[in-house]
């Protein structure tokens, strides 16, 4: 009786070893053991924003109307969520060099270009300024920085009376804001020449009422050529001598 139990005790480990060997052979014949499956529950990647699912859920959502209003009230609304700025990286350097070769005219006569240094990256209302402010007395003429087309005359809460001008190749957009008024007869689609007066300095929009100035921005347009969107470029880097 004891001998029978001893045999049984030896047979069970032997059987288990044979079974394990059979499984290993089966894996080998199929090309190896199955890979482990990683679990990313609750952290699904959203390719549109480059964020994980839980990060997307934490972000406030904008309704379509609100998003449209914000886009139309800032020339820099689509800088990829604006993270990437056109003044950094190879593409940004190429854009700046292309603009410098054009020798753009300063939009305000007698402006001190050195004073514009650093304005582009200054924090304004929790975000980068991405433009320069050229102080000048009210009604000072504003000149087109180069030949081009008036893409849009637009009035917004932030910018007040504004002008979006495209360059001749529709690659770049020049944005003039806080105007007191437009030049007489100026209209959408109008061709303007370098140096032509297109408006006058003022304080429209959210500009301080006692500080008339021109808010001037430059952006590189995307393939859809939307006048309110583009990659911002530091005007100082373009205008400096």
HUMOLIN-V845745 format. One record per residue. RES is the residue in three letters. OMEGA is omega as a letter, one per 30 degrees, with the letter a starting at -180 (NA if undefined). Layout:
# HUMOLIN-V845745
((RES:OMEGA) (RES:OMEGA))
This chain:
# HUMOLIN-V845745
((UNK:l) (UNK:l) (UNK:l) (UNK:l) (UNK:l) (UNK:l) (UNK:a) (UNK:l) (UNK:l) (UNK:a) (UNK:a) (UNK:l) (UNK:l) (UNK:l) (UNK:l) (UNK:l) (UNK:l) (UNK:a) (UNK:l) (UNK:l) (UNK:l) (UNK:l) (UNK:l) (UNK:l) (UNK:l) (UNK:l) (UNK:a) (UNK:l) (UNK:l) (UNK:l) (UNK:l) (UNK:a) (UNK:l) (UNK:l) (UNK:l) (UNK:a) (UNK:l) (UNK:l) (UNK:l) (UNK:a) (UNK:l) (UNK:a) (UNK:l) (UNK:a) (UNK:l) (UNK:a) (UNK:a) (UNK:a) (UNK:l) (UNK:a) (UNK:l) (UNK:a) (UNK:a) (UNK:l) (UNK:l) (UNK:a) (UNK:a) (UNK:a) (UNK:l) (UNK:l) (UNK:l) (UNK:l) (UNK:a) (UNK:a) (UNK:a) (UNK:l) (UNK:l) (UNK:a) (UNK:a) (UNK:l) (UNK:a) (UNK:a) (UNK:l) (UNK:l) (UNK:a) (UNK:a) (UNK:a) (UNK:l) (UNK:l) (UNK:a) (UNK:a) (UNK:l) (UNK:a) (UNK:l) (UNK:a) (UNK:l) (UNK:l) (UNK:l) (UNK:a) (UNK:a) (UNK:l) (UNK:l) (UNK:l) (UNK:l) (UNK:l) (UNK:a) (UNK:l) (UNK:l) (UNK:l) (UNK:l) (UNK:a) (UNK:l) (UNK:a) (UNK:l) (UNK:l) (UNK:a) (UNK:l) (UNK:l) (UNK:l) (UNK:a) (UNK:l) (UNK:a) (UNK:a) (UNK:a) (UNK:a) (UNK:a) (UNK:l) (UNK:a) (UNK:a) (UNK:a) (UNK:l) (UNK:l) (UNK:l) (UNK:l) (UNK:l) (UNK:l) (UNK:a) (UNK:a) (UNK:l) (UNK:l) (UNK:l) (UNK:l) (UNK:a) (UNK:a) (UNK:l) (UNK:l) (UNK:l) (UNK:a) (UNK:l) (UNK:a) (UNK:l) (UNK:a) (UNK:l) (UNK:a) (UNK:l) (UNK:l) (UNK:l) (UNK:a) (UNK:l) (UNK:a) (UNK:a) (UNK:l) (UNK:a) (UNK:l) (UNK:a) (UNK:l) (UNK:a) (UNK:a) (UNK:a) (UNK:l) (UNK:a) (UNK:l) (UNK:l) (UNK:a) (UNK:l) (UNK:l) (UNK:a) (UNK:a) (UNK:a) (UNK:l) (UNK:a) (UNK:l) (UNK:l) (UNK:a) (UNK:a) (UNK:a) (UNK:a) (UNK:a) (UNK:l) (UNK:l) (UNK:l) (UNK:l) (UNK:a) (UNK:l) (UNK:a) (UNK:a) (UNK:l) (UNK:l) (UNK:a) (UNK:l) (UNK:l) (UNK:a) (UNK:l) (UNK:l) (UNK:l) (UNK:l) (UNK:a) (UNK:l) (UNK:a) (UNK:a) (UNK:l) (UNK:a) (UNK:a) (UNK:a) (UNK:a) (UNK:l) (UNK:l) (UNK:a) (UNK:a) (UNK:a) (UNK:l) (UNK:l) (UNK:l) (UNK:l) (UNK:a) (UNK:a) (UNK:l) (UNK:l) (UNK:l) (UNK:a) (UNK:l) (UNK:a) (UNK:l) (UNK:l) (UNK:l) (UNK:a) (UNK:a) (UNK:a) (UNK:l) (UNK:l) (UNK:a) (UNK:l) (UNK:a) (UNK:a) (UNK:a) (UNK:a) (UNK:l) (UNK:a) (UNK:a) (UNK:a) (UNK:NA))
